[in-house]
Amino acid sequence: MTRKRFAFVIEDLYGGGAQKSLLYTADQLRQRGHAVKVFTLRERIEHRLPEGLEIENLAVVTRFTKATSTVLTERWQASRIKRALTPWRPDVVISCSCDKITRHLDFPNLYFWIKSDVSAKFSDTKQRERAFAKVRRFYKDRQVIAVSQGVKENLEQIVGLEAERIVPIYNPYERGPFMAMAEEDAPVPEGDYFLCVAAIEPRKRHDRLLRAYAESAVTTPLAIMGKGKPEHEAAVREQIKELGLEDRVLWLGYHHNPYPFIRHAKAMVLTSDAEGLPRVLIEALLLHTPVVSVDCPSGPREILTQELADFLVATDDETGLAQALANMDRAPITIEPRHYQQFLKETVLPQFEAL
């Protein structure tokens, strides 16, 4: 294997899955013998940083640059990034969640890591076309890493992106750390329960979940974990009352470590309108928890393969979703390593090394 020098560029290390998967990928490549460095654009860190992973804050995103965000500002920020990257002599540069700035860089092996499906994010036609135009402007004739095959296809076929190259590469995982976190103490509900772990926001479609759950007539409780804006949480709580589900729905709130809850759930349920590659489904399979999901763009179809596809339901088929919940309640499927092999680091990391 040829040793390479990888530079990852991200705005900060605060927030959700994109930051977490970048840190994990970078550290795993480092452990495989590559030289790896993560460049952040501002000092904002929430995630636990892997020991031994080199991280440098370039401090090019500030209150001033936020207030004066122009193309000239972006180019100045990009010039500062280039000044830091050039002495590092990276073989591969991967930009994540800061492409508005890094699009002004001209490194020959620069990749833009796209984690979500922009084609399913907007219902308003004008907003949708503005978003598509932005994607085409940022990534035309550039190299892109798509987090799933579905994201790649939608970029090409729906958004109309004419990139130099789009490479679909899943986020890499290993089972051990999730099992360790799942062993930690947590106020897990007693007995069987279905579980939905998702931000309380309209795109996650808790309304669809609750209607299907009510129609399923199963007596196994439904646990909802997540947080959102007060008005969104209030709307979900009100629907629970309207459907008469107060005695069957458990409101768990937000937990920093959801894995004990996932591991002990009878099944994980996802009902979103759109995803990129939903981590929560992969993590459920790693913990050998089965999944019921809608076939939203994109990702669930690539995760629920083989016999798991029996629990993949058309997005707007609430009756089918109710039936899938009832079937899972009656006869939960057994998860085996072959169901998640394509997401393990041993399968995924060589694809990054081939860039």
Long-range contacts (C-beta under 8 A, 24 or more apart in sequence): 1-32, 1-33, 1-353, 2-353, 3-33, 3-34, 3-35, 4-34, 4-35, 4-91, 4-92, 4-353, 5-34, 5-35, 5-36, 5-88, 5-89, 5-90, 5-91, 5-92, 6-34, 6-35, 6-36, 6-37, 6-90, 6-91, 6-92, 6-93, 6-94, 6-352, 7-36, 7-37, 7-38, 7-39, 7-85, 7-88, 7-90, 7-92, 7-93, 7-94, 8-36, 8-37, 8-38, 8-39, 8-93, 8-94, 8-96, 9-38, 9-39, 9-41, 9-81, 9-85, 9-93, 9-94, 9-95, 9-96, 9-98, 9-102, 10-38, 10-39, 10-40, 10-41, 10-95, 10-96, 10-97, 10-98, 11-40, 11-41, 11-42, 11-61, 11-97, 11-98, 12-40, 12-41, 12-42, 12-43, 12-44, 12-45, 12-61, 13-38, 13-40, 13-44, 13-45, 13-46, 13-47, 13-49, 13-55, 14-44, 14-45, 14-46, 14-47, 15-46, 17-115, 17-171, 17-279, 18-96, 18-97, 18-113, 18-115, 19-46, 19-47, 19-97, 20-47, 20-279, 21-115, 21-171, 21-172, 21-279, 22-94, 22-96, 22-113, 23-47, 23-49, 23-50, 23-53, 24-50, 24-171, 24-172, 24-173, 25-171, 25-172, 25-349, 25-352, 26-50, 26-53, 27-52, 27-53, 28-172, 28-345, 28-349, 29-349, 29-352, 29-353, 32-349, 32-353, 34-353, 37-88, 37-90, 39-81, 39-84, 39-85, 41-77, 41-81, 41-98, 41-101, 56-84, 58-84, 60-101, 74-100, 74-101, 74-103, 74-104, 75-104, 77-101, 78-102, 78-103, 78-104, 78-105, 81-105, 82-107, 92-352, 92-355, 94-145, 99-138, 99-139, 100-138, 103-138, 103-139, 103-142, 109-143, 109-355, 110-142, 110-143, 111-143, 111-144, 111-145, 111-167, 111-355, 112-138, 112-139, 112-142, 112-143, 112-144, 112-145, 113-144, 113-145, 113-147, 114-139, 114-144, 114-145, 114-146, 114-147, 114-151, 114-155, 114-276, 115-147, 115-151, 115-276, 115-277, 116-147, 116-151, 116-274, 116-275, 116-276, 117-150, 117-151, 117-154, 117-274, 117-275, 117-276, 117-297, 117-298, 117-299, 118-154, 118-155, 118-159, 119-154, 119-155, 119-158, 119-159, 119-297, 120-154, 120-273, 120-274, 120-296, 120-297, 120-298, 121-203, 121-274, 132-158, 132-159, 132-160, 135-159, 135-161, 136-160, 136-161, 136-162, 139-163, 143-167, 145-169, 145-355, 147-171, 147-276, 147-277, 147-299, 148-276, 148-277, 148-298, 148-299, 148-302, 149-298, 149-302, 150-277, 150-297, 150-298, 150-299, 150-301, 150-302, 151-276, 151-277, 151-298, 151-299, 153-298, 154-297, 154-298, 167-351, 167-355, 169-348, 169-351, 169-352, 170-277, 170-342, 170-343, 170-347, 170-348, 171-277, 171-279, 171-282, 171-343, 171-348, 172-343, 172-344, 172-345, 172-347, 172-348, 172-349, 172-352, 173-282, 173-283, 173-286, 173-340, 173-343, 173-344, 173-345, 173-348, 174-344, 174-345, 175-286, 175-344, 178-259, 178-283, 178-286, 178-287, 179-263, 179-286, 179-287, 181-257, 181-259, 181-260, 182-259, 182-260, 182-262, 182-263, 182-287, 183-260, 184-257, 184-259, 184-260, 185-260, 186-255, 186-257, 186-260, 186-261, 188-260, 188-261, 188-264, 189-221, 189-223, 189-250, 189-252, 189-261, 189-264, 191-221, 192-220, 192-221, 192-266, 193-220, 193-221, 193-222, 193-223, 193-250, 193-264, 193-265, 193-266, 194-218, 194-220, 194-221, 194-222, 194-223, 194-265, 194-266, 194-267, 194-268, 194-269, 194-292, 194-325, 194-328, 194-329, 195-222, 195-223, 195-225, 195-261, 195-262, 195-265, 195-266, 195-267, 195-268, 195-269, 195-289, 196-222, 196-223, 196-224, 196-225, 196-226, 196-268, 196-269, 196-270, 196-271, 197-225, 197-226, 197-258, 197-261, 197-262, 197-268, 197-280, 198-225, 198-226, 198-270, 198-272, 198-280, 199-226, 199-227, 199-228, 200-224, 200-226, 200-227, 200-228, 200-229, 200-232, 200-233, 200-236, 201-228, 201-229, 201-232, 202-232, 203-272, 203-273, 203-274, 204-271, 204-272, 204-273, 205-271, 205-272, 205-273, 205-294, 206-236, 206-239, 206-271, 207-235, 207-236, 207-239, 208-271, 208-294, 208-318, 208-321, 209-269, 209-271, 209-321, 210-236, 210-239, 210-240, 210-243, 210-245, 210-249, 211-243, 211-318, 212-271, 212-318, 212-319, 212-321, 212-322, 212-325, 213-245, 213-248, 213-249, 213-322, 213-325, 214-243, 214-244, 214-245, 215-318, 215-319, 215-322, 216-321, 216-322, 216-323, 216-325, 216-326, 216-329, 217-322, 217-326, 218-325, 218-326, 218-329, 219-248, 220-266, 220-329, 221-248, 221-249, 221-250, 222-248, 222-249, 222-250, 222-269, 223-249, 223-250, 223-252, 223-261, 223-265, 224-249, 224-250, 224-251, 224-252, 225-252, 225-253, 225-254, 225-255, 225-258, 225-261, 226-253, 226-254, 227-253, 227-254, 259-283, 259-287, 262-287, 262-289, 263-287, 263-288, 263-289, 265-289, 266-290, 266-328, 266-329, 266-332, 267-291, 267-292, 267-311, 267-325, 267-328, 267-332, 268-292, 269-293, 269-325, 270-294, 270-296, 270-300, 271-321, 272-296, 273-315, 274-298, 275-299, 275-300, 277-302, 277-303, 278-303, 282-340, 282-343, 285-335, 285-339, 285-340, 286-340, 286-343, 288-334, 288-335, 289-335, 290-328, 290-332, 290-333, 290-334, 290-335, 292-321, 292-324, 292-325, 292-328, 294-321, 303-343, 305-339, 306-338, 306-339, 307-333, 308-333, 308-335, 308-339
